[in-house]
């Protein structure tokens, strides 16, 4: 039952936001009593925490699986984006921003974990891109990996990037192209342009 509650809560939180969804909403959606939820989670904060960490673990495992395929580093970035968007349902409710606003401690823990995972993944991607001659050999890997993470967090700020103006998927597309055009060699740009064409035709 605990897993079912986490699964349904994830769906609702991502679609409607952490603030909007109440324990009553979750109970009604599941056709169970609120008491049943409280057996597993003493309060909403604990449920938000469990849901957030569950989502984080799911996405981290998926990203690890994609990285293990050792694909072309440019393709890998787009595959990871696609996987994350599928799991975050295009983030219609700015969940990360709401988490930061209403559950700052959970947000801080999540951000630290995300940084650790993303730093490892992006650093590895950059090193392979350098080895394969797809990324410029004069880039500073540590700087690029940190600025990449920083920009990803900023994209989720609805005051800077209102979702009425940009869908999360569009923002990610724009940002990945921006990121890659800044670090690619002519050889890398050929691959990037092919991938962008394929994405536009989908």
C-alpha positions in Angstrom: 0.0 0.0 0.0 2.9 2.4 0.8 4.2 2.0 -2.7 0.8 2.6 -4.2 0.3 5.8 -2.2 3.8 7.1 -3.3 2.9 6.3 -6.9 -0.4 8.0 -6.9 0.9 11.0 -4.9 3.8 11.4 -7.4 1.3 11.6 -10.3 -0.9 14.2 -8.5 2.0 16.3 -7.2 3.6 16.5 -10.7 0.4 17.3 -12.4 -1.2 19.7 -9.9 1.7 20.8 -7.7 2.9 20.0 -4.1 0.9 22.9 -2.6 -2.5 22.2 -4.3 -2.8 18.5 -3.6 -4.2 17.6 -0.2 -4.3 14.3 1.7 -8.0 14.2 1.0 -7.4 14.5 -2.8 -5.0 11.6 -2.6 -7.4 9.4 -0.6 -10.3 10.2 -2.9 -8.2 9.4 -6.0 -7.2 6.1 -4.5 -10.6 5.2 -3.1 -9.2 4.8 0.4 -9.6 6.6 3.7 -7.3 9.3 4.8 -6.5 7.2 7.9 -4.9 4.6 5.6 -2.5 7.2 4.3 -1.6 8.3 7.8 -0.7 4.7 8.8 2.2 5.0 6.4 2.9 8.8 6.5 2.3 10.8 9.7 1.9 14.0 7.8 2.0 15.6 4.3 5.6 16.7 4.6 6.7 13.0 5.2 4.7 12.0 2.1 6.2 14.8 0.0 9.7 13.7 1.1 9.1 10.0 0.3 7.5 10.9 -3.0 10.4 13.3 -4.0 13.1 10.8 -3.1 11.3 8.0 -4.9 11.1 10.1 -8.0 14.7 11.0 -7.7 15.8 7.4 -7.3 13.7 6.3 -10.3 15.2 9.0 -12.5 18.8 8.5 -11.3 18.5 4.7 -12.1 17.2 5.5 -15.6 19.9 8.0 -16.2 22.5 5.5 -15.1 21.1 2.9 -17.5 21.3 5.4 -20.4 24.9 6.3 -19.5 25.9 2.6 -19.3 25.0 2.2 -23.0 28.0 4.4 -23.8 26.3 6.0 -26.7 27.5 9.0 -28.7 27.7 11.7 -25.9 25.6 14.1 -27.9 22.9 11.5 -28.5 23.1 10.5 -24.8 22.2 14.1 -23.7 19.0 14.0 -25.8 18.1 10.5 -24.6 18.4 11.6 -21.0 16.3 14.7 -21.6 13.6 12.5 -23.2 13.6 10.0 -20.3 13.4 12.8 -17.7 10.6 14.6 -19.5 8.6 11.3 -19.7 8.9 10.8 -15.9 8.2 14.4 -15.0 5.1 14.7 -17.2 6.4 18.0 -18.7 6.3 19.6 -15.3 3.1 21.4 -15.8 3.0 22.6 -12.2 6.6 23.7 -11.7 7.0 21.1 -8.9 10.6 21.9 -8.2 9.8 25.6 -7.7 6.9 24.7 -5.4 9.1 22.3 -3.5 11.6 25.1 -2.9 9.0 27.5 -1.8 6.9 25.3 0.5 9.3 22.5 1.5 12.7 24.2 1.6 14.5 21.4 3.6 13.3 18.7 1.2 14.3 20.9 -1.7 17.8 21.4 -0.3 18.4 17.7 0.2 17.1 16.9 -3.3 19.2 19.6 -4.9 22.4 18.3 -3.2 21.6 14.7 -4.4 20.7 16.0 -7.9 24.0 17.9 -8.1 26.0 14.8 -7.1 24.3 12.6 -9.8 24.4 15.3 -12.5 27.9 16.3 -11.8 29.1 12.7 -12.3 27.0 12.1 -15.4 27.8 15.4 -17.1 31.5 15.2 -16.3 31.6 11.7 -17.8 29.7 12.9 -20.9 32.1 15.8 -21.4 35.2 13.6 -21.0 33.9 11.1 -23.6 33.0 13.9 -26.0 36.6 15.3 -25.7 38.1 11.8 -26.3 35.9 11.4 -29.4 36.7 14.9 -30.8 33.1 16.0 -30.5 33.7 18.7 -27.9 36.3 21.4 -28.0 39.6 20.4 -26.3 40.0 23.8 -24.5 36.7 23.5 -22.4 37.0 23.4 -18.6 35.1 20.3 -17.7 34.5 21.3 -14.0 33.1 24.7 -15.0 30.9 23.4 -17.7 29.4 20.7 -15.5 28.6 23.2 -12.8 27.1 25.8 -15.1 25.0 23.0 -16.8 23.5 22.1 -13.4 22.9 25.7 -12.4 21.1 26.4 -15.7 18.9 23.3 -15.4 17.8 24.5 -11.9 17.1 28.0 -13.2 15.0 26.7 -16.1 12.5 25.5 -13.5 11.9 28.9 -12.1 8.4 30.0 -13.4 9.1 33.6 -12.6 12.0 33.7 -15.1 10.5 31.1 -17.5 6.7 31.2 -17.2 5.2 27.9 -18.4 2.5 29.9 -20.3 5.3 31.2 -22.5 7.6 28.1 -22.6 6.7 24.5 -22.1 9.4 22.6 -20.1 10.1 20.4 -23.1 10.7 23.5 -25.3 13.0 25.1 -22.6 15.0 21.9 -22.4 15.3 21.7 -26.2 16.5 25.3 -26.4 18.9 24.9 -23.5 20.5 21.6 -24.8 21.1 23.3 -28.2 22.6 26.3 -26.5 24.8 24.2 -24.3 26.0 21.9 -27.1 26.7 24.7 -29.7 29.0 26.3 -27.1 31.2 23.2 -26.6 31.0 21.2 -29.9 33.7 20.9 -32.5 32.7 21.0 -36.2 32.4 17.2 -36.1 30.1 17.5 -33.0 28.0 20.1 -34.7 27.3 17.8 -37.6 25.8 15.2 -35.2 23.9 17.9 -33.3 22.4 19.4 -36.4 21.2 15.9 -37.5 19.7 15.2 -34.1 17.9 18.6 -34.1 16.4 17.9 -37.5 15.2 14.5 -36.4 13.6 16.1 -33.3 11.9 18.8 -35.3 10.3 16.2 -37.6 8.9 14.1 -34.7 
